[in-house]
Amino acid sequence: MPLRPFSSMLLFALLVGCGKSATDYQKDAQKALDGGDAAKATQLAEDGLKVSGDDKAVSWRLEQVHIDALAKGGRGSELPKELDRLKAAYPAQVTAQFYKALADKLGTAGDKAQIDVLDAGAKAFPTDPTFSDAITKIKGSAGASPEEVERLKALGYL
C-alpha cells in the first residue's frame, strides 16, 4: 500500500517533466518560420520564452525567431517597441547592424515598417550614420510609395 502514493507522485513528476523545453520550442519555431508559417513561429517562440527561465542564450535565440517571425508575418509595426525592449535586455546583441539587417528584411518584403525600424535605430544609435544614410536613400527614391512619404513626413524626415 505505501508504494501507491509514491508511484502516483512519481508518475505525476514524470508527466510534468515531459513538457517541451525552451530549446524544443526554439527549434520548432525556427522550423515553422523556415516553412513559411510566421504565425505559428511567433506563437512557439512566445511559448518558449515563457519556459526559458534564466537561460539567456536560449532566450536570445527565441527572441531572434520571434523578431523574424513578426517581420515575415506582416507585423513589422510591432518591431520598434520590441527592439527597444530587446536592446535593454540584450545590449551586446542588439546592435546598429541588428536594426539595419531587420530594416533590410522589411524593405525586401515591401513592409512599410522598414522606415519605423530605421527611425528606431537612428534614435537608439544617434551617432551611427547607417540609419540616416538608409533614410536618405528612401527619401531620394523615385519609387517611394505615398505611404512611405507620409511616414517620413510624420517622423520629421521630410
C-alpha positions as CSV (number, residue, x, y, z in Angstrom):
1,M,0.0,0.0,0.0
2,P,2.7,2.6,0.8
3,L,4.1,2.3,-2.8
4,R,0.9,3.5,-4.4
5,P,1.2,7.1,-3.2
6,F,4.8,7.1,-4.2
7,S,4.0,5.6,-7.6
8,S,1.4,8.3,-8.2
9,M,3.8,11.0,-7.2
10,L,6.5,9.6,-9.5
11,L,4.1,9.3,-12.4
12,F,2.9,12.9,-11.8
13,A,6.6,14.1,-11.7
14,L,7.4,12.3,-14.9
15,L,4.4,13.8,-16.7
16,V,5.2,17.3,-15.5
17,G,8.8,16.9,-16.6
18,C,7.8,15.8,-20.1
19,G,6.9,19.3,-21.2
20,K,8.7,20.9,-24.0
21,S,12.0,22.7,-23.2
22,A,12.7,26.2,-24.4
23,T,15.2,24.7,-26.8
24,D,12.5,22.4,-28.2
25,Y,10.3,25.5,-28.7
26,Q,13.1,27.4,-30.4
27,K,13.8,24.5,-32.8
28,D,10.0,24.1,-33.6
29,A,9.6,27.9,-34.0
30,Q,12.6,28.1,-36.4
31,K,11.2,25.1,-38.4
32,A,7.8,26.8,-38.6
33,L,9.5,30.1,-39.7
34,D,11.6,28.3,-42.3
35,G,8.4,26.6,-43.6
36,G,6.7,30.0,-44.0
37,D,4.4,29.8,-41.1
38,A,5.2,33.1,-39.3
39,A,2.1,33.0,-37.1
40,K,3.0,29.6,-35.8
41,A,6.6,30.6,-35.3
42,T,5.6,33.6,-33.4
43,Q,3.4,31.6,-31.0
44,L,6.0,28.9,-30.5
45,A,8.7,31.5,-29.8
46,E,6.4,33.2,-27.3
47,D,5.6,29.9,-25.6
48,G,9.3,29.1,-25.5
49,L,10.1,32.4,-23.8
50,K,7.6,31.6,-21.1
51,V,9.6,28.4,-20.1
52,S,13.1,29.7,-20.9
53,G,13.8,30.9,-17.4
54,D,17.3,32.4,-16.8
55,D,18.9,30.7,-19.9
56,K,19.9,33.9,-21.7
57,A,21.4,32.0,-24.7
58,V,18.2,30.1,-25.4
59,S,16.1,33.2,-24.7
60,W,18.1,35.2,-27.2
61,R,17.6,32.5,-29.9
62,L,13.9,32.5,-29.2
63,E,13.8,36.3,-29.4
64,Q,15.5,36.3,-32.7
65,V,13.0,33.8,-34.1
66,H,10.2,35.9,-32.6
67,I,11.5,39.1,-34.3
68,D,12.0,37.4,-37.6
69,A,8.5,35.9,-37.4
70,L,6.9,39.3,-36.7
71,A,8.8,40.8,-39.7
72,K,7.9,37.9,-42.1
73,G,4.3,37.8,-40.8
74,G,3.5,41.3,-41.7
75,R,3.6,42.6,-38.1
76,G,6.5,45.0,-38.7
77,S,4.8,47.8,-36.9
78,E,5.4,46.0,-33.7
79,L,9.1,45.8,-34.2
80,P,10.3,49.2,-32.9
81,K,8.8,48.5,-29.5
82,E,10.2,45.0,-29.5
83,L,13.6,46.3,-30.4
84,D,13.6,48.8,-27.6
85,R,12.8,46.0,-25.2
86,L,15.4,43.8,-26.6
87,K,18.1,46.5,-26.6
88,A,17.6,46.9,-22.9
89,A,17.7,43.1,-22.2
90,Y,20.4,42.1,-24.7
91,P,22.6,45.2,-25.3
92,A,25.5,43.3,-26.7
93,Q,23.4,41.5,-29.3
94,V,21.0,44.3,-30.3
95,T,23.4,46.5,-32.3
96,A,23.0,49.0,-35.0
97,Q,23.7,46.3,-37.5
98,F,20.9,44.2,-36.0
99,Y,18.4,47.1,-36.5
100,K,19.7,47.6,-40.1
101,A,19.5,44.0,-41.0
102,L,15.9,43.8,-39.8
103,A,15.1,47.0,-41.7
104,D,16.6,45.5,-44.8
105,K,14.4,42.4,-44.4
106,L,11.3,44.5,-44.0
107,G,12.3,46.6,-47.1
108,T,12.8,43.4,-49.2
109,A,9.4,42.2,-48.1
110,G,7.9,45.6,-49.0
111,D,6.8,46.3,-45.4
112,K,6.5,50.0,-44.8
113,A,7.5,49.4,-41.2
114,Q,11.1,49.5,-42.5
115,I,11.0,53.2,-42.0
116,D,9.9,52.8,-38.4
117,V,12.7,50.4,-37.7
118,L,15.3,52.7,-39.3
119,D,13.9,55.6,-37.2
120,A,14.1,53.4,-34.0
121,G,17.7,52.6,-35.0
122,A,18.6,56.2,-35.5
123,K,17.2,57.0,-32.1
124,A,19.0,54.1,-30.4
125,F,22.3,54.8,-32.2
126,P,22.3,58.5,-32.9
127,T,25.9,58.7,-33.9
128,D,25.7,55.8,-36.4
129,P,25.3,57.1,-40.0
130,T,23.8,53.8,-41.1
131,F,20.3,54.9,-40.4
132,S,20.5,58.5,-41.8
133,D,22.1,57.0,-45.0
134,A,19.3,54.5,-45.4
135,I,16.5,57.0,-44.7
136,T,18.1,59.4,-47.2
137,K,18.2,56.6,-49.8
138,I,14.4,56.0,-49.3
139,K,13.7,59.8,-49.4
140,G,15.6,60.1,-52.7
141,S,14.0,57.0,-54.2
142,A,11.7,57.7,-57.1
143,G,9.8,54.6,-56.1
144,A,8.8,55.7,-52.6
145,S,5.2,55.0,-52.1
146,P,2.7,57.7,-50.9
147,E,2.6,55.8,-47.6
148,E,6.3,55.9,-47.2
149,V,6.4,59.6,-48.0
150,E,3.7,60.2,-45.4
151,R,5.5,58.2,-42.8
152,L,8.8,60.1,-43.5
153,K,6.9,63.3,-43.1
154,A,5.3,62.2,-39.8
155,L,8.7,61.2,-38.4
156,G,10.2,64.6,-39.4
157,Y,12.4,63.4,-42.2
158,L,10.6,65.4,-45.0
